[in-house]
Structures are given as C-alpha cells and as structure tokens.
Amino acid sequence: MKGTVFDIQRFSIHDGPGIRTTVFLKGCPLNCLWCHNPESKSKVQQLSFTPARCIGCRACLKACKFGGHKADDQGTHIIDRKACMLCGECVKTCYAEALEMIGKTMSVDEVITEVMKDKPFYETSGGGMTISGGEPLFQPDFSLALLKAAKEKGLDTAIETSGFGKPEILKKFIPLVDHFMYDIKETDDSRHRRLTGVPLEPIVSNLKMLNDLGVAVLVRFPLVPGVNAIPEHFEGIGKLAAQLDHAKGFEIMPFHRLGEGKLDRLGMGSSPIHAEAPENAEFNGWIDALAAQGVKVINERKK
C-alpha cells in the first residue's frame, strides 16, 4: 500500500494531545481561499522554488532537458512551469536547496518506520501519530492502512479532517482513530461553496453521524478576519454546536499568512485573501461572540 506524502513533521505539539508525528498527505477536495497548506491541494508532485536561496549557479538550467529553467537579461531565474516535466533532475543539482520537489510516494512501512523513531516521546507525553493534509479522506485506503499499522504498533492515533467524503468510508476510520479533529469552514452553504468550492451538507451530515455514533469529536473553526469571522457564521456555529451532545470541545483556529509564501514558491499565484492575522482584542472578541451563542471554546484568551 502506497500513498503520496508531502511532509512528515516530528515533534508536533498542536495536532493532538502530547508529542506527535504528523503525516501530511497530498490531495484535497476543498479549495479554501485561505489555505495554509496550498502544497497539499494537488495530488501530484510539485516543484517549489525559493528565490532567496538561489545562488545563481545555473546548474539547474543545464540539468533541465525541457527548458523549464531560464534566465532573463538581468540574470533573474525564471521557471517555465508549462515546460517543467517534474522529473526532479534540477533538484538534484541545486546545491543551495532553492529547488524542492513537494510530494513523495511512500509505502505504509516507510511512513511507520519514520513515525516510530519518536515512540519514547509518545509514551511519556501521551502522544502518537496524526494524519493530516490535505485531506486524509482523499487517500482513504492509504490513511486507513497507516492507522491500522500505527494501532498494531500500539500508537495513539488522530486525524485532522474537513469531513468531506463518503459516510461509509468515514465510518471505517472510527475504530482506528482515538482523536477526531474536524474543521467547519462555514455554516452557510452559499458562503461555504464560495470559500471552499464544495457544498456544506456532506460535511455537516458526516459530523452529525459521528456525533450520533457517540464519537467525541473536537470541532474546529478556522476564522479569517473579514471573511468568515462574521456574526452570521457565529450564529450558525451556535446552532450547530447545540446539536452535538458528544463533542469533545470547540476550538478557534485563527488565520495566519504562512500559506502566502508557499503559493509564490509553487507558482500558484497570489492569495485571493487579503487579511491579517487577528490582533489579540479581535481574537478575544471572537471568543465572546461564540460565548454569546452558547459555545464555550477551549482557546485561552490572548493578553
């Protein structure tokens, strides 16, 4: 069993309880306008270029047989992504590591071998393995195989999911997952379609299914100033939360701008979201707005 992974992050402390290793899978059915991991959207490999690291050696120009790398009259390094065949030869010659292939085909055994390197830390901290993305449900067979292998090793398991997938597939995850972290991007269907590219109903339906089956889900709300951090969404969150009697808790995920630099390095254009990370007062205002709707979030107030 093999899948496409774009990162394995050790010593993660924000992707579930304890110290964890987070396996980031490539491919996502959503196209969130504020995506923090734009390299996860496509299921195929991508070439990343960081101009600040380029030393102008031009080794990549010689290595590329397809004309994917060029230099203009000023000597500026240009990537012709239409010509690029993603062969990876340029990456091998980039001494400064300005070029990087994003996405790697890995077997379950290869991933678990990497995850098991930190098993002593999991045992002392109550941590384990988290599958993120992208979207774990986008590579369901690989995700399930990873979780099963982790369980056979005695590891605590978690997934971070948008919940967009077939309910019969999601049900297969229940016996293999100790912690579900479930993101709700919007609570109005028309706004959800505009901001993510997919309908809201399957996501809410799957969340309610997990709740009805007694699964304790941590429900998370990514909030972007001026985009979905609006009274209508807070009201919708309140109505949804009232229907989740088995929810483990509710968490705000505040917007940050780390995804913008990734878009540029991947040649994916600029971000359509022109927002700033929330100031402490604004973040605390979100906590108050949700509290007014009967939703007590687990986030601490910022000082």
N, C-alpha and C positions, 0 to 999 in steps of 0.2 A: 504494500500500500504506500503510495507516494502522494505528496501534495506540494503546493507552492507556498513557500515561506519567505517573507521579506525581512524578518528580524527575529532574533531570539534574545530577549533582554533579561539578563540576570540581575539579581538583587533589586527586583521591583517591589516597591512598598505601597503603591497606590492602586494595585489591580487585584485587590482581595486581601484577606487577613494575613498577617505575618510577612515574612520574606518570601518572595515568589520568583519564579522564572516565567516570563510572559512570552508566549509563542504567537507572533503576529502573522496571520495568514493573508495572502493576497487575494483580492477579488471581493467586490461588494455590490449588491444590487441597488443600493442607495447612492445618490449623488448629492450629498449635503453641501450646500453652498459654502459652509464654514469649515469643511472637513479638516481635521487636524493631521490626518494621515493620508494625504492625497495619493501617495505612492501605493496605497492599498486598494484603490478603486479598480484598477485594471487587473485582470487575472494573469496577464502575461508579463514577462520581464520588461524593465525599462532602464534606459541609460540616464544616470544622474551626472551633472557636470557642475562643479563648484568653481567658478572663475577665480575666486580669491586664492585658491590653492595652486592654480596653473602657473608654472614657471616658464612657459613659452619655449619648451624644448622641441616642440613639434614632432615628437616621436609618434604621436597618435596619427598625424597626417600621413606618415609613411606606412604605418601599420594598417590603416583602413584601405581596403581594396574597392570600396564602393563610393568613395567621395563624400563620406559622411562628416569628415572634419576638414575645415578650410580656415584660411586666414585672410582678412581683408587688407586693404592697402596700408592700414595703420598697424597691422600685425595682430589685430584682435582675433581671438579664437572663436570660430563660429561652427555650430553643429547643424548640419542639414539633416533634420530628423526624418524627412521623407526618404532620404538616401540611405539612412542608417538601417542595417540589417540585424542589429542587435547580436552580432557574432561575438562580441566581447574581446576582440583582439586589441582594441585600443586601450582597454582597461589594463591588460597585461603589461603594456609598455609605459603606463603612466606612473612615473617614479614618485610624483608628488601626491598621488592618490586624489587627484582632482576629478577623475572619472571613476564611476562605480556602477556596477550592474545591480539593480534592485529587483530582487526575486530570485529564488533558488529552489530547484526541485529537490526535495528531501524525502527520505523514507521515514516511516514511523520510528524505526530503530535509531536512525541518526538523530532525530529530534530528542527522543527519550534519553539517549546517551548524553546529550548536552544538558538536558534538564537535570539528570541525576547527579551532575557534578556538585550541586549545592544541596544535596539531601540533608547533610547535617544541619544546615541553616533552617531548613523546613521543619525539622524535628524539634529544634529548640525554640522556634518562633511561632509555630502553628501555621506555617505557610505551605506552599506547594506549587503546582503548575496552573497557570491561567492561559486560556486560549482567547486571543483577541484578533483584531484585524484592522481593516477589512471586516468581514462577517463570517464567523465560524459556520453558520448555516449555508454559506455559499459553497463550502467544500465539506458537505455533511459526512461523507464516508470517511474522509481523512480525519476530520475532527473527532468523530466517534471512535476511530481506531486509536488516536492519540490518547483520548480519555480512558479507553479500556486498558491500554498499556500502562498508563500512569497509575490506574487503580491496582493493576497487578503488581506494581512496584510499591504499593502502599501509600501513594501520594494523595494529598488533599487536592481537589480539582475545582476550577472555576471557569466560567466563560463570560465574556463581555459581548452582548448581542443587541442588535436592533429589533430582534424578534420577527424579522421579515422572512418568512419561509413557510413551508407546508406544516400544518399542525401534526400530522402523523410522523414527520421527521423530528420535530421538536420533542415529541413525547419520548423518542428513543434516547434523548440526552438526559432525561430526568434521573434514572438510576445511576448515571455515571458522573453527575455534577453535584458537588457539595455547595457551590455558591453561584447563583444566577445573578448577574448584573445586567439589567435590562433598561435600555435607553428609550425614552419617549421624546422625540424631537419637537413635536407639536401636537395639539389636541383638537385642531380643526382640520378637516380633511382637505379643503381647498388650499389652506396655507401649507399643510404638510406636503401636498403634491408639488407646490411651487418651490418649497425649500429643499425637498429631498428627491423629488422625481418619482415617488411611489405613493400609492394610497395608504391611508392611515388604518383602515378597517382590519386588514390581516394582522397588523402589529398589536392592536388593542385586543382583538379576538384571541390571539395566542397568549397574551398576558393574562387575560381573564381565565383562559383554560388552565394555565399553570396555577393560578390562584385557586380555582375550583378543585384542583387536584391536591391542594394542600401544600404546594411548593412555596417556600419562603423566599420571595424574590426581592432583591434590592433594586428599587426603581429609581432611575437616574434621569435628571432633566438637564440636558445641555442648554444653557441660556446665553443668548447673544444680545448685547445691548442694541436697542433699536430695531431688532429683527423679530425675535420671538419672546423677548422679555417684556411682554405687554399684558395689560390687565385681562384681556380675553383669554390668553393662554393660562394665566394663573387661575382664572375661574375654571377653565377646563381641567386643569390639574387637580383642583379640589374635588370636582365631580368624579373624576376617575379614581382618585385615591380613596374616596368614600366607598368604592365598590371592591376594594382589595383588602379583605379582612385578614389575609395571611401574609401581607407584605412584610418583609424583614425591616424595611425602612425606606426613607425617601432622601435623595441626595441631589444637590445642585452641582452641576458641572459648569463652572464659569468659562466663558470664551477666552482663548488666548490666540496669539498671532503666529504661532510656530509653524503652522501649515503654509504660510505665505512664501517663505523662503524655499520650501520644498517644491512648490509649484514652479518657481523660476528655474530651479536646478533640473527639473524634469521636463522643461519646455512645455508646460501645460498652461501657459498664460498667466494672467494675474487673477487675484481673488476678486470675485464679484461682491464680497462683503467688505465694506469699509467701516469697520468697527474697531474700537479699542477695548482692551481688557477692562473689566469693570473696576472702578475705584471702590475702596472699602465701604464707603457710605452707600453706593449703589448696590453692592452685593448684600449688605445688611438690609437694604430696602426690599430686596427680593425675598429674604427670609421672612420679613414682616408681611409682605404681600401674600405669601403662601400660608403663613400662620393665620391670616385673616380668612383664608379659605378652609381652615381646619387641617392644614398639612404641616406637621412638625418635621422639619428636615434635620438630618443628622449633622449637617455642617455647623462648625463653630463660627461665631461672629468674628469678623476681622476688626482689629483695633487700628 
